[in-house]
Amino acid sequence: MFLECSDLLDFKPEKDMFFVFGSPISHSLSPKLHSLYFREKQIDADYIAVKVEKEQLGAAINAVKAYAKGINLTIPLKEAAFSLVDECDEIAKSIGAINTISFENGKICGYNTDYYGLIESLKTKNYSLDNKNILILGNGGAAKAFLYASLTFGKSVTVCGRTLEKVQEFCKNTRAVPITYAELNQDYDIILNATSLGMSPLMDKLPIPAKIIRKSDFIFDSIYNPTQTNLITVGNLYKRQTLNGLYMLIYQGLKSQEIWARSAAHRVQNAEELYKGCEQCGMRQIDPNTFSLSKLACMGEFCSTETMDGQNILYGEVMGEDSSYHIAELIFSEICNNFNHTQENIVLTGFMGSGKTTVGKLLSEKLDKPFFDTDTVIEEIEGMPVPDIFEKYGEAYFREKETEVAKEISKLNGCIISTGGGIIKKPENIANLKKNGKIYFINPSIDEIKSRLYDKTDRPLIKDKSEIEKLYSQRIETYKATADFILSENQSEGNAAQIIKMIGSI
């Protein structure tokens, strides 16, 4: 659920309110993240996503500033916010992007917590940017935080984008090297993806050639929905260390809560009527320094109570490292469990020419789910089309790669997966794909299939059109036996519509 910007005009809050502004915003996990934080800390507050375009940002901030306790900003607002805040911290100034807004002493204050989120997320894999050769993909708002972190810790920094002039401007007055995708040809220790390739509607796109991924040690993708992009999938197939953007989202969100907590603490210090007295001695004074702790120390001179609960005063708390880690792990686990239990994959099987790829893309568009094609993933890894793989290495080699891809891709959640026609030949493939998905066998008539394949010359197992029926008859019973559902429409649109109807009734 999310609000439109226009909804803010008549919005009447019933409790403390926090927001995330951006466009697109329907995919955002920030409301889930902060709601879990509020639940864990027993804070009575709401966090709502609002679809806000660049030209609406000023009006949106003005609409909520009288009552909002804090705002997060995402694509495409991080840079636009600079002209709208009264003050911003040094990190935000250095990065050139704002993702957190707090309201302090009547002023709109901007911060950037993406930098912190990146560094802390890498720690979950015991990885550091120290002395690394770093490749950054993209030159937008998220890339600015990556550049700041890379320049602070890295040995060398390369920024890659589509337009050289824009990348040069992005790297201006830094030691970072600007290049285009056509110039990618060297080895890097870590790749940081700050592009939207891999996120809806570009879910099937790989931002760089697979050979560059193969040469790297660590792949970080800032995208977290879907939880595993094509970039992460290929990285895993190469046995590289990989990490999506979920931990980064969580840690930057916790840092935002820390900022809002300090702001709340400051407001309390300047509003005596909100002070909470010590339960033992009733002392109403609070040491401002203790607001950096999860508990507030009592200042009563003769009171034996060392601490008192400050939770009712703060909207969040300034957390120590242990507390931050605990909450991050709790939120990460719950979000992942939600993905695992509620988002089964839709796996499409069928003979060549049955329309699996067409049906898959239709489903991806209509259901807003990531689309993966196992043959395409294999082509990206091998750097050549499937017919060339068959010709150069033989069918056995291809089937081995197909099994590797099926095993890796079965770890995905909430995706549309189109498979190669022969994937059903190995029971291992079916077992893996069914671990987290339902198999839909696309089965148009043999005459329809033959008509589609009549002029095709890129099918390595069919040198002679007379072989179509023979191969079909060899596989048809296996297709049926391994499927959870069978769809027999001749038109891809009809098969896609049937699957959508089935999902609604499951």
C-alpha positions in Angstrom: 0.0 0.0 0.0 1.2 3.5 -0.7 -0.3 7.0 -1.0 -0.2 9.4 -3.9 1.3 12.8 -3.2 -2.1 14.5 -3.5 -3.4 12.3 -0.6 -1.1 14.2 1.8 -3.2 17.3 1.5 -6.1 15.7 3.4 -4.0 13.3 5.5 -4.9 13.4 9.2 -2.3 11.6 11.4 -3.5 9.6 14.4 0.0 8.9 15.8 3.7 9.8 15.2 4.3 9.7 11.4 7.3 8.8 9.3 7.4 8.7 5.5 9.4 7.5 2.5 9.0 9.5 -0.7 10.0 8.3 -4.1 8.9 7.1 -7.5 8.4 4.2 -8.2 7.6 3.4 -4.6 5.3 0.3 -4.6 8.3 -2.1 -4.4 9.8 -0.4 -1.3 10.4 -2.5 1.8 11.1 0.5 3.9 7.6 0.5 5.5 8.0 -3.1 6.5 11.5 -2.4 7.9 10.5 0.5 10.0 7.2 -1.2 11.1 9.3 -4.1 12.4 11.6 -1.6 14.2 8.6 0.1 15.8 7.2 -3.3 16.9 10.5 -4.4 18.4 10.9 -1.2 20.3 7.2 -0.9 21.2 6.9 2.5 19.6 3.4 3.7 18.6 4.2 5.2 15.2 3.4 4.7 11.5 5.7 4.7 8.4 4.0 5.2 5.1 5.3 5.1 1.5 4.2 8.0 -0.8 4.7 8.2 -4.5 6.4 11.6 -5.1 7.9 12.9 -8.3 10.8 15.4 -8.4 8.5 18.4 -9.1 6.3 17.4 -6.2 8.9 17.1 -3.5 8.7 20.6 -2.2 5.0 20.5 -1.8 5.1 17.0 -0.2 7.6 18.2 2.4 5.5 21.2 3.2 2.4 19.1 3.5 3.8 17.0 6.3 6.5 19.1 8.1 4.0 20.3 10.7 3.6 16.8 12.1 6.1 14.4 10.5 8.9 13.1 12.7 11.1 12.1 9.7 11.2 11.4 6.0 13.3 9.0 3.9 14.0 9.8 0.2 14.6 7.3 -2.6 14.8 7.4 -6.4 14.7 10.0 -7.9 14.6 12.6 -5.1 18.0 12.3 -3.3 19.7 15.1 -5.3 16.6 17.2 -5.7 16.2 17.6 -1.9 19.4 19.7 -1.6 17.6 22.9 -2.7 14.7 22.3 -0.2 16.6 21.7 3.1 17.8 24.4 5.4 20.9 22.5 6.6 22.6 19.2 5.8 25.5 17.3 7.4 29.0 17.0 6.1 28.6 13.5 4.7 25.5 14.6 2.7 27.4 17.6 1.4 30.3 15.4 0.3 28.1 12.8 -1.3 25.8 15.3 -2.9 22.6 13.4 -2.1 20.1 13.3 0.8 18.1 10.3 1.8 17.0 11.3 5.3 15.2 14.4 6.5 14.5 15.4 10.1 12.9 18.5 11.5 15.0 20.3 14.1 14.3 23.7 15.7 11.9 24.6 12.9 14.5 23.7 10.3 14.5 21.1 7.6 17.7 19.1 8.0 19.2 16.6 5.4 21.4 13.6 6.0 22.8 10.7 4.0 22.8 7.3 5.6 23.4 5.2 2.4 27.2 5.5 3.0 26.8 3.9 6.5 24.4 1.3 5.1 26.9 0.1 2.5 29.8 -0.2 4.9 27.8 -2.0 7.6 26.2 -4.4 5.0 29.6 -5.5 3.7 30.6 -6.3 7.3 27.9 -9.0 7.4 30.1 -10.8 4.8 33.3 -9.9 6.7 34.2 -7.8 3.7 35.8 -4.3 3.6 36.5 -1.8 0.9 40.0 -1.2 2.4 42.7 -1.2 -0.3 40.3 -2.7 -2.9 40.1 -2.1 -6.7 36.5 -1.0 -7.0 34.1 -0.8 -10.0 30.9 1.3 -9.5 28.1 0.8 -12.1 26.0 3.9 -12.5 26.3 7.6 -11.8 23.0 8.5 -10.0 22.2 9.3 -6.3 23.0 5.8 -4.9 26.3 5.8 -6.9 27.4 9.0 -5.1 27.3 7.3 -1.7 29.3 4.4 -3.2 31.8 6.8 -4.7 32.3 8.5 -1.3 32.9 5.2 0.5 35.2 3.9 -2.3 37.3 7.1 -2.3 37.5 6.9 1.5 38.7 3.3 1.7 39.5 1.9 -1.8 42.8 1.6 -3.5 41.5 2.4 -7.0 38.0 3.5 -8.1 36.4 3.1 -11.6 33.0 4.5 -12.4 31.2 3.0 -15.4 28.2 4.6 -17.1 26.5 4.8 -20.5 27.5 8.4 -21.4 31.2 9.3 -20.9 30.5 13.0 -20.5 28.1 12.4 -17.6 30.5 9.9 -15.9 33.3 12.4 -16.3 31.2 15.1 -14.7 30.3 12.6 -11.9 34.0 11.9 -11.2 35.1 15.5 -11.5 37.8 16.6 -9.0 38.2 13.1 -7.7 40.7 10.3 -8.3 38.0 8.1 -9.7 38.4 6.9 -13.4 35.4 7.5 -15.6 34.7 4.9 -18.4 31.8 3.6 -20.5 30.5 0.0 -20.6 32.4 -0.5 -23.9 35.7 0.1 -22.1 35.2 -2.6 -19.4 38.2 -4.9 -19.7 40.1 -5.2 -16.5 39.9 -7.1 -13.2 38.2 -5.6 -10.1 38.1 -6.8 -6.5 34.5 -5.7 -6.0 31.6 -4.6 -8.2 29.1 -2.1 -6.7 25.9 -1.9 -8.8 24.0 1.4 -8.3 21.9 1.1 -11.5 18.3 0.0 -11.7 19.1 -2.9 -14.1 17.6 -5.9 -12.4 14.7 -4.1 -10.9 11.2 -3.9 -12.5 10.7 -3.4 -15.4 14.4 -4.3 -16.2 14.5 -7.5 -14.2 16.0 -9.8 -16.9 18.8 -7.4 -17.6 22.5 -8.0 -16.7 24.3 -4.6 -16.3 27.7 -5.9 -17.4 29.1 -8.9 -19.4 29.4 -12.1 -17.4 33.2 -12.2 -18.1 33.7 -9.1 -15.9 31.7 -10.8 -13.1 33.9 -13.9 -13.4 37.1 -11.8 -12.8 35.8 -10.2 -9.6 35.8 -11.4 -6.1 32.7 -9.8 -4.7 29.4 -8.6 -6.3 27.2 -6.1 -4.4 23.9 -5.2 -5.9 22.0 -2.3 -4.3 18.7 -3.8 -5.5 16.8 -5.8 -2.9 13.5 -6.5 -4.6 13.8 -8.9 -6.3 16.1 -10.4 -3.6 18.3 -12.1 -6.3 18.9 -10.3 -9.5 20.5 -11.7 -12.7 23.8 -10.1 -11.5 23.6 -11.9 -8.2 22.6 -15.2 -9.9 25.5 -15.1 -12.3 27.9 -14.2 -9.4 26.7 -17.2 -7.4 27.2 -19.5 -10.4 30.8 -18.3 -10.6 31.1 -19.0 -6.8 31.8 -15.4 -6.1 30.8 -13.6 -2.8 27.5 -11.8 -3.4 25.2 -9.5 -1.5 22.0 -7.8 -2.4 20.9 -4.4 -1.0 18.6 -5.6 1.8 21.2 -5.3 4.6 22.2 -1.8 3.2 18.5 -0.8 3.3 18.2 -2.1 6.9 21.4 -0.4 8.2 20.7 2.9 6.5 17.2 2.8 7.9 18.5 2.1 11.4 20.9 5.1 11.0 17.8 7.2 10.0 16.1 6.1 13.2 19.2 7.2 15.2 19.0 10.6 13.6 15.3 11.0 14.3 16.0 9.8 17.9 18.5 12.5 18.5 16.1 15.1 17.0 13.4 13.8 19.4 15.8 13.9 22.3 16.6 17.5 21.5 12.9 18.4 21.4 12.4 16.7 24.8 15.3 18.7 26.3 13.7 21.9 25.3 10.2 20.9 26.5 10.2 20.3 30.2 6.6 19.1 30.3 7.7 16.0 28.4 10.3 15.0 30.9 9.7 11.6 32.5 10.6 11.4 36.1 12.5 8.6 37.8 10.0 6.0 39.3 12.0 5.8 42.5 12.8 9.5 43.4 10.7 11.5 41.0 13.7 13.5 39.8 12.7 15.3 36.7 16.2 16.3 35.4 17.8 14.4 32.5 21.4 14.6 31.5 21.5 15.5 27.8 24.5 13.3 27.4 22.6 10.1 28.3 20.4 10.5 25.2 23.2 8.6 23.3 22.3 5.5 25.4 19.4 3.1 25.2 18.6 4.0 28.9 18.5 7.4 30.6 20.5 7.8 33.8 18.7 9.3 36.7 20.4 12.5 38.0 19.0 12.3 41.5 21.9 12.9 43.9 20.8 10.2 46.4 18.8 7.9 44.1 19.9 4.3 43.9 18.3 3.9 40.4 21.1 3.8 37.9 18.9 4.0 34.8 15.4 4.7 33.9 13.5 3.8 30.7 13.7 6.5 28.1 11.6 4.7 25.5 8.5 6.8 26.0 10.6 9.9 25.3 12.4 8.8 22.1 10.8 7.8 18.9 13.9 5.7 18.3 17.1 5.2 20.2 20.7 5.9 19.5 21.9 2.4 19.3 25.2 0.9 20.2 26.8 -1.5 17.8 25.5 -4.7 19.5 21.9 -3.3 19.6 22.1 -2.2 15.9 23.3 -5.7 14.9 20.6 -7.5 16.8 17.8 -5.5 15.3 19.3 -5.6 11.8 19.4 -9.5 12.0 15.9 -9.6 13.4 14.5 -7.5 10.6 16.6 -9.3 7.9 15.3 -12.6 9.1 11.7 -11.6 9.2 11.7 -10.0 5.7 13.5 -13.0 4.2 11.0 -15.4 5.8 8.2 -13.3 4.4 9.7 -13.7 0.9 10.3 -17.4 1.3 6.8 -18.3 2.5 4.7 -16.1 0.4 6.4 -15.9 -3.0 6.6 -19.2 -4.8 8.2 -19.2 -8.3 6.2 -19.8 -11.5 8.3 -22.3 -13.5 7.4 -22.7 -17.1 8.3 -26.0 -18.9 7.5 -27.1 -22.4 8.8 -28.2 -25.8 10.8 -25.8 -27.9 8.5 -23.4 -29.7 5.7 -23.8 -27.1 5.9 -20.1 -26.1 7.5 -20.3 -22.7 9.5 -17.1 -23.1 6.5 -15.2 -24.5 4.2 -16.4 -21.7 6.9 -15.6 -19.1 7.4 -12.1 -20.2 3.6 -11.5 -20.3 3.4 -12.8 -16.7 6.3 -10.7 -15.6 4.6 -7.6 -17.0 1.2 -8.3 -15.6 2.3 -9.6 -12.2 5.3 -7.2 -11.8 7.6 -10.2 -11.0 11.2 -10.8 -12.2 11.6 -12.9 -15.3 14.5 -15.3 -15.8 15.2 -17.6 -18.8 17.6 -20.4 -18.0 18.9 -20.5 -21.6 19.6 -16.8 -21.5 21.5 -17.1 -18.2 23.6 -19.9 -19.7 24.3 -17.7 -22.8 25.4 -14.8 -20.6 27.8 -17.1 -18.6 29.3 -18.8 -21.6 29.4 -15.6 -23.7 27.8 -17.4 -26.8 24.4 -18.5 -28.1 23.0 -21.9 -27.1 23.6 -23.4 -30.7 27.3 -22.4 -30.5 27.6 -24.1 -27.0 26.2 -27.3 -28.5 28.5 -27.1 -31.5 31.6 -26.3 -29.5 31.2 -28.3 -26.4 28.4 -30.8 -27.0 25.0 -31.5 -25.4 26.4 -33.1 -22.3 28.3 -29.9 -21.4 25.2 -27.8 -22.0 23.1 -30.1 -19.8 25.7 -29.8 -17.0 25.5 -26.0 -17.2 21.7 -26.2 -17.3 21.7 -28.2 -14.1 24.0 -25.6 -12.4 21.7 -22.8 -13.4 18.5 -24.7 -12.4 20.0 -25.3 -8.9 21.0 -21.6 -8.5 17.8 -20.1 -10.0 15.6 -22.3 -7.8 16.8 -20.2 -4.8 14.9 -17.3 -6.1 11.6 -16.1 -4.7 8.5 -14.7 -6.5 10.0 -15.0 -10.0 8.9 -16.2 -13.4 11.3 -18.8 -14.7 11.3 -20.0 -18.3 13.3 -23.2 -18.8 14.9 -24.9 -21.8 13.0 -27.7 -23.5 15.3 -30.4 -22.2 15.5 -29.4 -18.6 13.0 -32.2 -17.7 15.5 -34.8 -18.8 17.2 -34.7 -15.3 15.1 -35.4 -12.2 17.6 -33.3 -10.3 16.5 -30.2 -12.2 12.8 -30.8 -11.4 13.5 -31.5 -7.8 15.4 -28.2 -7.4 12.8 -26.1 -9.3 10.0 -27.5 -7.2 11.6 -26.7 -3.9 10.3 -23.1 -4.2 7.9 -23.2 -7.2 5.1 -24.7 -9.1 5.7 -26.1 -12.6 3.3 -25.0 -15.4 3.7 -27.1 -18.6 2.9 -25.0 -21.7 1.5 -27.5 -24.1 0.1 -26.1 -27.4 -0.8 -28.6 -30.1 2.0 -30.3 -32.0 0.8 -28.7 -35.2 1.1 -25.2 -33.6 4.6 -26.0 -32.4 5.7 -27.3 -35.9 4.3 -24.1 -37.5 6.4 -22.0 -35.1 9.5 -24.0 -35.7 9.2 -24.3 -39.4 11.6 -21.5 -40.3 13.8 -21.7 -37.2 17.4 -22.6 -37.7 18.7 -22.0 -34.2 17.5 -25.3 -32.6 20.5 -27.5 -32.1 18.6 -30.7 -31.5 16.5 -30.4 -34.7 18.6 -30.5 -37.9 15.7 -31.9 -39.8 12.1 -30.8 -39.3 10.9 -34.4 -39.5 12.6 -34.9 -36.1 10.2 -32.5 -34.3 7.5 -35.1 -33.7 9.9 -37.8 -32.7 11.6 -35.7 -30.0 8.2 -34.4 -28.9 6.8 -37.9 -28.4 10.0 -38.8 -26.4 9.4 -36.0 -24.0 5.7 -35.4 -23.7 5.0 -37.9 -20.9 7.9 -36.5 -18.8 6.5 -33.0 -19.3 3.1 -34.1 -18.0 4.5 -36.2 -15.2 6.6 -33.4 -13.8 4.1 -30.6 -14.1 1.8 -29.3 -11.4 -0.4 -27.7 -14.0 -0.9 -28.2 -17.7 -2.0 -25.4 -20.1 -3.0 -26.3 -23.6 -4.0 -23.0 -25.3 -2.4 -22.4 -28.6 -2.0 -18.6 -27.9 0.5 -17.4 -25.3 -1.9 -14.7 -24.1 -4.5 -17.4 -23.2 -1.9 -19.5 -21.3 -0.7 -16.4 -19.4 -4.3 -15.5 -18.5 -5.0 -19.1 -17.3 -1.9 -19.1 -15.0 -3.0 -15.7 -13.5 -6.4 -17.2 -12.8 -4.9 -20.3 -11.3 -2.7 -18.3 -9.0 -5.7 -16.4 -7.7 -7.5 -19.6 -6.8 -4.5 -21.4 -5.1 
